[in-house]
């Protein structure tokens, strides 16, 4: 259906965006992001990292509606309210990674559950597993990787969930009046509702068929102009839409989301703490600062006040309660503070590396210039087929050029000819002569005799046919009786036959992109290509 009608990823993105816009009232770049995320969910298991998304607002502002839209259109979506870790383990299972999309509704308390925080911190990276014991005390390794959409009335506490927030795009919702109510469309009553429900069902099936038809397509490795966490969150979706008509729209909404995300980071507690510490370097040029000075200056910086009954608790409007012990631990763990060599029994000091602390502050300081994404394919990313890649790996690994980097070129060449002349002829038990061309790389690295080769590699030369097959596996002429490989183009008659392997591969890559340079017998039969009688046609 999708392949036969030549449906593209652009048309699917456009249709998904059309339906999302009918159910969700939001800014255009957020609607584009939701639509792209739905489409990306069908290919999430092809990538190493994925972004999290959290929709935050008061009740009645459409958070659940967005979850319902994901449930109806996303890849194997499971919509859960107030989820537990056991539920998530059961859903993701132990068999195959990335086979579900999770919508976690009413997720306000995720920061209070250490196990849930572990799932969220590890579950954005493909291949990470969480180990648990079953009722029979057997270890089970559960997958945690998968797209997760959270909705809540508040964001998790930054002091306990900073790792999760760093992996998450937080989006604020607002009330609106959509064209259709997704809850009514799910149980259609009128003819119009039934028509829309039918189209949603058809779109979901089209997305799934598109996955089946294109799942194994090559995904180009691209440069995005981003680095670190920003690249991990954005690059997978940018790769899906690379070189499509929708690419610029994808880049634009990511630029806005990253500006918002980095703006929140720039206004975080960590930045306030670092600014306090850096400001105290003037009075403490050796980097050794009394901790009480940091605590008092932070009180002024945040506009907070000390708890009347518990002086070790700082109450703030922006960050909630800040504890002395937690602050001290954060300074050590995050920013490298340490106890000075000499300690005062009355006053506690912390020693900082001044330059490193300033570097930390720069990381938390928002650049005034907006984020700019510009995608281009990496120069090292080639469009060779898998067969061609296997061929290149063997030839490059065992090539004479790579071994000459190890040995002196003159000595290696001398050893090569010397050994070939001495060991060119070998007599076997049946008194028949046989000839064997040794691989260039082996001969060039270490001068060997037939006896040492036989002992070290375990090759037993039994028949003349064995040595002939080994000789045919070489690409260059190394001795008497061995012919160089002749390369011919399968797809045109303009290319003259050659023994230059690189020239042949360059011709295929440039003149016949995405074609196999070394097709197997199955490939030839499937595509109706005439056989050339080459050794790789098996």
LUMFI-259360 format. One line per field, with one value per residue (C-alpha): residue in three letters; x, y, z. Coordinates in Angstrom, 1 decimal. Each point is the difference from the previous one (the first is absolute). Example, Ala and Ser with C-alpha at 12.3 -4.5 7.8 and 13.67 -1.06 7.14 Angstrom:
REM residues 2
type	(ALA/SER);
c1	(12.3/1.4);
c2	(-4.5/3.4);
c3	(7.8/-0.7);
This chain:
REM residues 538
type	(UNK/UNK/UNK/UNK/UNK/UNK/UNK/UNK/UNK/UNK/UNK/UNK/UNK/UNK/UNK/UNK/UNK/UNK/UNK/UNK/UNK/UNK/UNK/UNK/UNK/UNK/UNK/UNK/UNK/UNK/UNK/UNK/UNK/UNK/UNK/UNK/UNK/UNK/UNK/UNK/UNK/UNK/UNK/UNK/UNK/UNK/UNK/UNK/UNK/UNK/UNK/UNK/UNK/UNK/UNK/UNK/UNK/UNK/UNK/UNK/UNK/UNK/UNK/UNK/UNK/UNK/UNK/UNK/UNK/UNK/UNK/UNK/UNK/UNK/UNK/UNK/UNK/UNK/UNK/UNK/UNK/UNK/UNK/UNK/UNK/UNK/UNK/UNK/UNK/UNK/UNK/UNK/UNK/UNK/UNK/UNK/UNK/UNK/UNK/UNK/UNK/UNK/UNK/UNK/UNK/UNK/UNK/UNK/UNK/UNK/UNK/UNK/UNK/UNK/UNK/UNK/UNK/UNK/UNK/UNK/UNK/UNK/UNK/UNK/UNK/UNK/UNK/UNK/UNK/UNK/UNK/UNK/UNK/UNK/UNK/UNK/UNK/UNK/UNK/UNK/UNK/UNK/UNK/UNK/UNK/UNK/UNK/UNK/UNK/UNK/UNK/UNK/UNK/UNK/UNK/UNK/UNK/UNK/UNK/UNK/UNK/UNK/UNK/UNK/UNK/UNK/UNK/UNK/UNK/UNK/UNK/UNK/UNK/UNK/UNK/UNK/UNK/UNK/UNK/UNK/UNK/UNK/UNK/UNK/UNK/UNK/UNK/UNK/UNK/UNK/UNK/UNK/UNK/UNK/UNK/UNK/UNK/UNK/UNK/UNK/UNK/UNK/UNK/UNK/UNK/UNK/UNK/UNK/UNK/UNK/UNK/UNK/UNK/UNK/UNK/UNK/UNK/UNK/UNK/UNK/UNK/UNK/UNK/UNK/UNK/UNK/UNK/UNK/UNK/UNK/UNK/UNK/UNK/UNK/UNK/UNK/UNK/UNK/UNK/UNK/UNK/UNK/UNK/UNK/UNK/UNK/UNK/UNK/UNK/UNK/UNK/UNK/UNK/UNK/UNK/UNK/UNK/UNK/UNK/UNK/UNK/UNK/UNK/UNK/UNK/UNK/UNK/UNK/UNK/UNK/UNK/UNK/UNK/UNK/UNK/UNK/UNK/UNK/UNK/UNK/UNK/UNK/UNK/UNK/UNK/UNK/UNK/UNK/UNK/UNK/UNK/UNK/UNK/UNK/UNK/UNK/UNK/UNK/UNK/UNK/UNK/UNK/UNK/UNK/UNK/UNK/UNK/UNK/UNK/UNK/UNK/UNK/UNK/UNK/UNK/UNK/UNK/UNK/UNK/UNK/UNK/UNK/UNK/UNK/UNK/UNK/UNK/UNK/UNK/UNK/UNK/UNK/UNK/UNK/UNK/UNK/UNK/UNK/UNK/UNK/UNK/UNK/UNK/UNK/UNK/UNK/UNK/UNK/UNK/UNK/UNK/UNK/UNK/UNK/UNK/UNK/UNK/UNK/UNK/UNK/UNK/UNK/UNK/UNK/UNK/UNK/UNK/UNK/UNK/UNK/UNK/UNK/UNK/UNK/UNK/UNK/UNK/UNK/UNK/UNK/UNK/UNK/UNK/UNK/UNK/UNK/UNK/UNK/UNK/UNK/UNK/UNK/UNK/UNK/UNK/UNK/UNK/UNK/UNK/UNK/UNK/UNK/UNK/UNK/UNK/UNK/UNK/UNK/UNK/UNK/UNK/UNK/UNK/UNK/UNK/UNK/UNK/UNK/UNK/UNK/UNK/UNK/UNK/UNK/UNK/UNK/UNK/UNK/UNK/UNK/UNK/UNK/UNK/UNK/UNK/UNK/UNK/UNK/UNK/UNK/UNK/UNK/UNK/UNK/UNK/UNK/UNK/UNK/UNK/UNK/UNK/UNK/UNK/UNK/UNK/UNK/UNK/UNK/UNK/UNK/UNK/UNK/UNK/UNK/UNK/UNK/UNK/UNK/UNK/UNK/UNK/UNK/UNK/UNK/UNK/UNK/UNK/UNK/UNK/UNK/UNK/UNK/UNK/UNK/UNK/UNK/UNK/UNK/UNK/UNK/UNK/UNK/UNK/UNK/UNK/UNK/UNK/UNK/UNK/UNK/UNK/UNK/UNK/UNK/UNK/UNK/UNK/UNK/UNK/UNK/UNK/UNK/UNK/UNK/UNK/UNK/UNK/UNK/UNK/UNK/UNK/UNK/UNK/UNK/UNK/UNK/UNK/UNK/UNK/UNK/UNK/UNK/UNK/UNK/UNK/UNK/UNK/UNK);
c1	(0.0/2.6/2.7/-2.3/-1.5/3.4/-0.9/2.9/1.0/-0.9/-3.6/-0.3/1.4/-2.4/-3.0/1.0/0.4/-3.4/-1.7/2.0/-1.0/-3.7/0.3/2.7/0.1/3.6/2.7/0.8/3.6/-1.4/-2.5/2.8/2.0/-2.8/-0.6/3.7/0.2/-2.9/1.6/3.4/-1.5/-0.3/3.8/1.2/1.7/2.4/1.6/2.4/-1.8/-3.5/-1.5/-2.5/-2.9/-1.9/-3.2/-0.6/-3.1/-3.0/-3.0/-2.2/2.7/0.3/2.8/-2.1/-1.2/3.6/0.6/-3.2/1.3/3.3/-1.9/-2.1/2.8/3.3/1.9/-1.4/-0.9/-1.0/-1.8/0.5/-1.3/2.2/2.4/2.1/3.4/-1.5/-2.4/2.7/2.2/-2.9/-0.6/3.5/0.8/3.3/-0.2/0.4/0.9/-2.1/-3.2/-2.4/-0.7/-1.1/-2.3/0.3/-2.9/-0.1/3.8/0.4/1.6/2.6/2.8/-1.0/0.5/3.7/-0.8/-2.1/2.9/2.3/-2.2/-0.3/3.7/1.0/-2.9/0.9/3.1/-0.4/1.4/-0.2/-1.7/-1.2/0.5/-2.6/-0.7/-3.2/-2.0/2.4/3.0/1.2/1.6/-2.1/1.5/-2.8/0.2/-0.6/0.6/-3.1/-1.6/-1.7/-2.5/-0.8/-2.8/-0.2/-1.2/3.5/3.6/2.1/2.1/3.2/2.2/-1.0/-0.9/2.6/1.1/-3.5/-0.7/3.2/-1.3/-3.5/-1.7/-2.4/-3.0/-2.6/-3.7/-2.8/-3.8/-1.5/-3.0/1.0/-1.9/-0.7/-0.1/2.3/-2.1/-3.1/1.8/1.1/-3.6/-1.6/-3.7/-0.7/0.9/2.7/1.6/0.0/1.6/2.8/0.5/0.3/2.7/2.0/-0.1/1.2/2.8/1.3/0.0/1.8/2.7/0.5/0.3/2.5/2.1/-0.2/0.9/2.9/1.3/3.2/0.7/3.4/0.0/2.7/2.3/-0.2/1.5/-2.5/2.1/-1.1/2.0/-0.4/-3.5/-1.6/1.4/-1.2/-3.5/-0.4/2.2/-2.1/-3.1/2.1/1.4/-3.4/-1.0/3.4/-0.3/-3.8/-2.3/-0.8/3.6/0.0/-3.2/1.6/3.2/-2.0/-2.1/3.1/1.7/-2.9/-0.2/3.7/-0.1/-2.7/1.7/3.4/-1.8/-1.3/3.4/1.4/-2.5/0.7/1.1/3.4/0.7/-0.9/2.3/2.9/-0.5/0.2/3.2/1.7/-0.9/1.8/3.3/0.8/0.1/1.5/2.6/1.3/-3.4/-0.5/-3.4/-1.8/-3.2/-2.1/0.9/-1.4/-3.1/-0.7/0.7/-2.2/-2.8/0.3/0.4/-3.2/-2.1/-0.7/0.0/1.2/-2.5/-0.7/0.2/2.6/2.8/1.4/-3.0/-0.2/-3.6/-0.2/-2.9/1.9/1.7/-2.0/1.9/3.8/1.9/3.5/1.2/-1.5/1.7/3.4/-0.3/-1.0/3.0/2.3/-1.7/-0.9/2.7/3.0/0.2/2.2/1.1/3.2/3.2/-0.1/-3.3/-1.5/-2.0/-2.3/-0.6/-0.6/1.8/-0.3/2.8/-0.8/2.0/-0.6/0.3/-2.1/-2.7/-0.1/-0.3/-3.0/-1.6/0.5/-1.8/-3.0/0.0/-2.4/1.4/-1.9/0.1/-2.8/0.7/0.7/-0.3/1.5/0.0/2.5/1.2/3.3/2.9/0.9/-3.6/0.0/-2.8/1.8/-2.1/0.4/1.8/2.3/0.7/1.0/2.3/1.7/0.4/1.9/2.2/0.8/0.8/2.3/1.3/3.7/-0.3/-1.1/2.8/2.6/-0.9/1.3/3.1/2.6/-1.1/3.4/0.4/-3.5/0.3/3.3/-1.5/-3.1/2.0/2.5/-2.7/-2.0/3.0/1.0/-3.4/-1.7/0.1/-1.0/0.0/-2.7/-0.3/-1.2/3.2/-2.2/1.1/-2.3/0.2/-1.3/-0.1/0.2/-2.0/2.0/-0.7/1.2/3.2/0.8/-0.4/2.2/2.2/-1.3/0.7/-2.6/0.7/-0.6/-3.1/-1.3/0.7/-1.2/-3.2/-1.0/-0.5/0.6/0.5/-1.5/-1.0/0.8/-3.5/0.4/3.0/-1.8/-3.0/2.2/1.8/-3.2/-0.9/2.9/-0.5/3.6/2.4/2.6/1.7/-0.1/-3.4/-2.0/-2.2/-1.1/-3.7/-1.9/-2.8/-2.9/-3.0/-3.4/-2.0/1.5/2.3/1.8/2.5/3.0/1.1/2.8/2.1/-0.1/-2.5/-0.1/-0.8/-2.8/-1.5/0.2/-1.8/-2.9/-0.3/0.0/-1.9/-2.3/-0.7/-1.7/0.8/2.0/3.6/0.2/-3.4/-0.7/-1.7/-3.3/0.4/0.6/-3.0/-2.3/1.0/0.4/3.7/2.2/2.7/3.6/1.3/1.7/1.0/-2.4/-3.0/-0.9);
c2	(0.0/2.6/-1.2/-0.6/3.5/1.6/1.5/2.0/0.9/3.6/-0.9/-2.1/2.9/2.4/-2.3/-0.7/3.8/0.6/-2.4/1.1/3.6/-1.0/-1.4/2.1/3.8/1.2/2.0/-1.1/-1.2/-2.1/-1.6/-0.7/-1.6/-2.2/-1.2/-0.7/-1.8/-2.3/-0.9/-0.4/-2.5/-2.5/0.0/0.6/-3.4/1.0/2.6/0.2/2.8/1.5/3.2/0.1/2.5/1.3/2.1/2.1/2.0/0.2/-2.3/0.5/1.3/-2.9/-2.2/-3.1/0.8/0.0/-3.4/-1.3/1.2/-1.8/-3.1/0.0/0.8/-1.0/-3.2/-2.7/2.7/-0.8/2.8/-0.4/2.1/0.3/-2.7/-2.3/-1.5/-3.5/1.0/1.4/-3.0/-2.3/2.2/0.3/-3.6/-1.8/-1.1/2.9/3.6/3.0/-1.7/2.3/3.7/1.0/2.8/0.6/2.1/1.6/-0.3/2.7/-2.4/-1.7/2.0/-1.7/-3.6/-0.9/-3.1/2.2/2.5/-2.9/-1.1/3.6/0.6/-3.2/-0.4/2.7/-2.0/-3.1/-3.1/1.0/-2.7/-0.1/-3.2/-1.3/-3.3/-1.9/-2.0/-2.9/2.2/-0.2/3.0/1.7/2.7/2.4/2.5/3.6/1.6/1.5/3.3/1.5/2.9/1.2/2.4/1.6/3.1/0.9/-0.9/-2.3/1.6/1.1/-0.9/-3.7/-0.3/2.1/-3.0/-0.7/3.7/0.2/-2.8/1.6/2.7/1.7/1.6/2.1/-0.5/2.5/-0.3/0.1/-1.2/-2.7/-0.9/-3.5/-1.6/-3.1/-1.8/0.3/-1.2/-3.1/-1.0/1.5/0.5/2.4/-0.5/2.7/-1.6/-3.4/1.5/1.6/-3.2/-2.0/2.5/-0.3/-3.7/0.1/2.5/-2.3/-3.0/2.1/1.0/-3.6/-1.2/2.8/-1.4/-3.5/1.2/2.4/-1.3/-1.3/3.0/1.6/2.9/2.5/1.3/3.7/3.1/2.2/2.8/-1.2/-1.9/-1.7/-0.7/2.4/-2.2/-3.2/1.3/1.5/-1.9/-3.2/1.8/2.3/-3.2/-1.4/3.2/0.8/1.0/0.2/2.9/0.2/0.3/3.7/-0.1/-2.7/2.1/3.1/-1.5/-1.7/3.4/1.5/-3.0/0.1/3.7/-0.6/-2.9/1.7/3.1/-2.1/-1.3/3.5/0.9/-3.0/-0.4/-1.3/3.3/2.0/-2.1/0.3/3.8/0.2/-2.1/2.0/3.3/-1.2/-0.7/3.8/-0.3/-3.5/0.0/-3.4/-1.6/-1.1/1.4/-0.4/-2.0/2.4/2.9/-2.0/-0.8/3.6/1.5/-2.6/1.1/3.5/-1.1/-2.1/2.4/-2.8/-0.2/-2.4/-2.2/1.4/-3.4/-1.7/2.3/-2.6/0.4/2.9/0.7/1.5/0.7/-1.1/-3.2/-1.1/-1.2/-0.1/-2.0/0.8/-3.6/-0.4/3.2/-1.1/-3.3/1.6/2.3/-3.0/-2.4/2.4/2.7/-1.7/1.8/-1.8/0.3/2.1/-1.7/2.0/0.0/2.3/-1.7/3.1/0.9/-2.3/1.0/-1.2/0.2/0.7/-0.1/3.6/-0.6/-3.1/1.7/2.9/-2.6/-1.6/3.4/0.7/-3.3/1.2/3.5/0.4/1.3/3.0/-1.2/-2.4/-3.6/-0.7/-3.5/-0.7/-3.6/-1.5/-3.6/-0.9/-0.3/-3.4/-1.3/-2.1/-1.6/-3.3/-3.1/-2.5/-2.4/2.8/0.8/-3.6/0.0/3.2/-1.1/-3.1/1.7/3.0/-2.2/-2.4/2.5/0.4/3.7/-0.4/-2.4/2.3/2.4/-2.7/-1.1/1.9/0.1/-1.1/-2.9/-1.1/-0.1/-1.9/-2.5/-0.4/-1.0/-2.1/-2.1/-0.3/-1.3/-2.5/-1.4/0.4/-3.8/-2.5/-3.8/-2.0/-3.6/-1.1/1.5/2.4/3.7/2.7/3.8/2.3/3.8/1.3/3.1/3.2/1.2/-3.2/-0.2/3.7/0.0/-3.1/-2.0/-3.6/-3.4/-2.5/-2.0/2.9/1.0/-3.5/-0.1/3.5/0.3/-3.6/0.0/-3.5/0.0/-3.2/0.4/2.2/1.3/1.4/2.1/1.2/1.1/1.9/1.6/1.1/1.8/2.5/3.3/0.4/-2.3/-1.3/-2.9/-2.5/-1.5/2.8/2.3/3.5/0.5/1.6/2.4/0.6/2.2/-1.7/3.0/1.6/-0.6/3.3/-1.3/-1.8/-3.2/0.7/-1.6/3.2/-0.7/3.6/1.2/-2.5/0.9/3.8/-0.6/-1.9/2.6/3.0/-1.4/-2.5/1.3/-2.5/-2.8/-3.1/-0.1/-3.7/-1.5/-3.5/-2.7/0.8/3.7/-0.8/-2.2/2.5/2.9/-1.9/0.9/-2.0/-2.0/0.7/-3.2/1.7/-1.7/2.2/-1.3/-2.7);
c3	(0.0/1.1/-2.3/-2.9/0.2/0.4/3.4/1.4/3.5/-0.8/-0.9/3.2/2.1/-1.6/0.6/3.5/0.6/-1.5/2.5/3.0/-0.8/0.1/3.6/1.6/0.4/0.2/-1.7/-3.5/0.8/2.9/-2.3/-2.5/2.8/1.2/-3.6/-0.6/3.3/-0.9/-3.4/1.7/2.5/-2.9/-0.4/3.6/0.2/-2.8/2.1/3.0/1.9/0.1/1.5/2.9/-0.1/3.0/-0.4/3.1/0.9/2.3/-0.5/-3.0/-2.3/-2.4/1.5/-0.1/-3.5/-1.2/1.6/-1.7/-3.4/0.6/1.1/-3.2/-2.5/1.6/-0.3/2.4/2.5/3.5/2.0/3.7/3.0/3.1/-1.3/2.2/-0.9/0.0/-2.7/-2.2/0.5/-1.1/-3.1/-1.3/0.9/-0.5/-3.7/-2.4/0.6/-0.9/-0.8/1.8/0.4/3.5/1.0/3.7/1.2/3.5/0.3/2.7/2.5/-2.2/1.8/3.3/-1.4/-0.3/-2.1/-2.4/-0.2/-0.9/-2.8/-1.4/0.2/-1.7/-2.3/-2.4/-1.2/-2.2/1.5/3.7/2.2/3.6/2.0/2.4/1.7/-0.7/2.5/-0.4/0.7/-3.6/-1.6/-2.7/-2.2/-1.0/-2.9/0.9/-3.4/-1.7/-0.8/3.1/0.1/3.5/1.2/3.4/1.8/1.1/-1.1/2.1/2.7/-1.7/3.0/-0.2/-3.7/-1.8/-2.1/-1.2/-0.8/-2.0/-2.2/-0.3/-2.1/2.5/-1.8/1.7/-1.1/-0.1/-0.3/-3.5/-2.0/-2.5/-3.1/1.2/3.4/-0.2/2.8/-2.2/-3.1/1.8/0.5/-3.1/-0.1/-2.9/-3.6/0.1/3.1/-1.7/-3.0/2.0/2.1/-3.3/-1.3/3.3/-0.2/-3.7/0.9/2.8/-2.3/-2.6/2.5/1.0/-3.6/-0.7/2.9/-1.5/-3.5/1.0/3.4/-1.4/-2.3/0.4/2.5/-0.8/2.7/0.1/1.7/1.7/1.5/3.5/2.6/3.3/1.3/-2.6/-2.8/1.7/0.3/-3.5/-2.4/-0.3/-1.1/-2.3/-1.6/-0.7/-1.9/-1.6/-3.6/0.1/-0.7/3.7/1.1/0.6/2.1/2.2/0.4/0.9/2.8/1.5/0.1/1.9/2.4/0.7/0.7/2.5/1.6/0.3/1.3/2.9/0.7/0.0/2.7/2.2/3.6/-1.2/-1.8/3.1/2.1/-2.5/-0.2/3.8/0.1/-2.9/1.7/3.2/-1.9/0.3/3.8/-0.1/-2.9/1.0/-0.7/3.7/1.1/3.3/-0.6/2.2/-2.3/-3.0/2.0/1.0/-3.4/-1.6/2.4/-1.4/-3.6/0.0/2.0/2.5/3.8/2.6/1.7/3.4/1.7/-2.2/-1.0/-2.4/-2.3/-2.5/-1.2/-3.5/-2.3/-3.1/1.2/3.0/3.1/-0.3/2.6/1.1/-0.2/-3.6/-1.1/1.4/-1.7/-3.3/0.1/0.5/-2.5/-2.8/0.2/1.4/3.4/2.6/3.6/0.3/1.3/3.2/1.9/2.6/2.7/0.4/-3.7/-2.9/-3.3/-3.5/-2.5/-3.7/-3.2/-1.1/-3.8/0.0/2.1/-2.5/-2.8/1.7/0.3/-3.7/-0.8/2.0/-1.5/-2.8/-3.3/-1.2/-3.6/-1.0/-0.8/-3.6/-1.5/-3.4/-1.2/-2.5/-0.6/1.6/-2.5/1.3/-0.6/-3.2/-1.9/-0.5/0.2/2.8/-2.4/-1.1/3.7/0.8/-3.0/0.9/3.6/-1.0/-2.7/2.2/3.0/-1.9/-2.6/-0.6/0.6/3.6/0.7/-1.4/2.8/2.4/-1.8/-1.9/-3.6/-1.4/2.4/-0.4/-3.8/0.2/2.4/-2.3/-3.1/2.0/1.6/-3.2/-1.9/2.7/0.9/-3.4/-0.6/2.7/-0.2/1.7/1.1/-3.4/-1.6/-2.1/-0.3/1.1/0.0/2.7/-0.1/3.6/1.0/-0.5/3.5/1.8/-2.1/0.4/3.8/0.8/-2.3/0.3/-1.5/-1.0/3.1/2.3/-1.8/0.3/3.7/0.9/-2.2/-0.1/-3.8/-1.4/-3.8/-1.2/-3.7/-2.8/0.0/3.5/-1.0/-3.2/2.0/2.4/-2.9/-1.6/3.3/-0.6/-1.8/-1.2/-1.8/2.6/-1.8/-2.7/-0.8/1.7/-2.1/1.1/0.6/-2.9/0.8/-2.4/0.5/0.4/-0.9/-3.2/-2.9/0.3/2.6/-1.4/1.9/2.4/2.7/2.0/2.8/1.2/-3.5/-0.3/3.4/-0.8/-3.3/1.8/2.8/-2.4/-3.0/1.7/3.5/2.4/-2.4/1.2/-1.0/1.0/-0.5/1.2/-2.1/1.8/-0.8/-3.7/-0.2/1.8/-2.1/-3.3/-0.4/-2.3/1.9/-0.6/1.6/2.9/3.2/2.1/-2.0/2.5);
